[in-house]
Amino acid sequence: MAVIAKAHEKPITLKPEDEIKDPYILEFLGLKDEYSESQLEEALIKHLEHFLLELGIGFTFVARQKRITLEGSHYRLDLLLYHRILRCLVAIDLKIGEFTHADAGQMNLYVNYLKDRETLPEENDPIGLILCADKKKTVVEYALGGMSNRIFASKYKLQLPDPEVLKAEIEHEKQRLIEMKIISEEEKDK
């Protein structure tokens, strides 16, 4: 958890779950119906500034295809970022299909490795983000439930939803901000 506040404000405690969105809109990538994970990654790197802005405040780029070697086996983490406010590494694994339980295990391996070998003493434990084209809520809950690591599965969309869906998502986000006491009821309608 990270605590942030300006001198005249009361501190706000941020948790990883407050910083991870669902879904992410990646319309700026210009990808069409069929693409590979490597094409998705290449497009994200090409549009890195837009991608970091879509992720939210505080994300910085660290590495692409981060090589992890364990007992002679090599693994590649798609993207490694750092979150300045949370003060932790953020591992991102890209999936062009639906989230599976195997994705959770793979990310858990990455996060455990980062925690053991890459995290500096003053940093918080790393978090993992599985960015997938689709997911089933129950599969995500069972696959990620009970893990000691903070791992999230978020969908991405390559185009904005229709205006009514977007309006409902905005109202939901405003309510979430009110519950977190980031904005007041009065500020909600501004």
N, C-alpha and C positions, 0 to 999 in steps of 0.2 A: 504494500500500500504506500502511496505517496501523499504527502500533505502539502497543499499549495495555498498561498494566500498573499494578497498584497498587504501592505502595512496597516491599512485602515479597514480591512475586511476580516471576518472570521474565517479560520482555515477550513478548507474543503478536503476531505480525504478521498483520494481517487483509488479505485481498485481496478485491476485488469478488466473485469467484466463491464466496468463503466466506459472503457476506452475501445472495446471491440464492438463494431457495428454488425448488424445483420439485417438486410443484405448490403453488399457493396455494389455500387453502380459503376461499371467499367465501360460505359458507352464510348468513351474517348479512344478505346483500343481499336475500333473499326473492324473487329473480327466478325466474320459471318457464321453461318450455321455449323460448318464443320471445320475444326482446327485441332491441333495436337497440343499436348502440355508444353512442348518446347516452343510452339508458336505463341501460346498464351504468355509464357515467360518472356520470350523475346519482345512481344508487344508491351508488356509491363515495363521492361527495362527501357525500351524506346520512349515510353511515355512516363518515365519514373517520377517526374515532378507532379503530374496529374494523379498518379497512383498514390503518392505520399499524401497529397492533399485529400484524396478520397478516404484514405485510412483515418485521417484526423490529425490533430495537433500533437506535435512531439515526436513523430516517427522520423528516423534518419536511416539512411542506407548503410549497411556494413559489408555484405557480400552476396554474391550470386553463385549458386552451385557450390556451396561450402562443403568441402570434402571432409568426411569423418571416416577414420580408419580404426576399426576394432578387431583385434586378433587376426589381422591379415585381410579382413573383408572391408570393402570400401562402400560408403553410402554417400549420397549427395543431397544436401538440404537445398531446396530450390532458392529460397531467399532468406537472408538473415538481416534483420533490422535492429535498431536500438530505439527504445522509447525514453526520451529525456526526462519526462515528468515521472514516469513509473520507475525509472532508473533500472531498466532490465533489458536483456536481449529478447527479441521477438522472432521466433522461427516461423517461417511461412512455407507450407507445403501446398502446391497447386494441384488441383484435381479437376479434370474436364468432365468427369462423370459424377455420379451420386456418392456421397459419403458412405464409407463402409467401416466395419469394426476394425479391419486391418489397418486403415488409415490412422486410427487412434493409437494402435500399438507402435506403428512407425513413428508417429510424432512423439510419443512417450520416450522412445529411444533417443531421438534427437534432443529433446529437452533435458533428459537425464545426462547426456553427454555434455551439453552446454553448461549445465549446472556444475558438473564435476571438473571440466577442463577449460572452460572459456570465461566463466563468470568471475569478475574481480571482487575482492573482499568487500568493497563498499556498495556493490550492486545487489539488487534484489534478485530472487530466483527468476530464471527465464520463463517466458510463456510461449505457448504454441498456438498457431492459427492455421487451421486446415481450411483453405479457401476452395470451395467446391461448387459445381454447377447446380447441384441439388442435394437435398438431405431429407431424411425422415426423422421427425422429432424424437420418436421413441428409440430408434436405433442410436441416435446421438446420445440420448440420456443414458442408455445402458452401456454403450461403448466407453463413454467418458466418465460415467458415475464411479465414485470411489477412488479415482486416481488422485494421488497426492499432488501431482503437477497441475498447473493451470493450463488446460488445453481447451480451445474453442473451435467450433465448426461453424463457419459462416458461408452463406451462399453469395455468389456474385451473379449479377445480371449484366448482359451486354447492351441492354437498352432500358430506358426508363419505363416504369409501369404506366398504365393508363391513368389519367388525372384523378379519378375517384379513388383508386388504390393509393396513389401518392398522397392525396389529401388525408386519408385514414392513417397512413404511416406518420405523417406530420403531426396529427393530433395525438397519436400514441406516444411519439417522442416528446411532445410538450408535456404530457401527463407524467412521463418518466422523469423529466427534469424537475417538475414540481415536487414529485415524491422524493427526489434526491436533495430538495431544497436549494437547487441551483437557480431556479426562477420562481417567482411568486405567482399566485393565481392572477393577479392584476397584470403581470408582465406577459402572461400566456397569450393574450389577444392582441398584442402589439405587433 
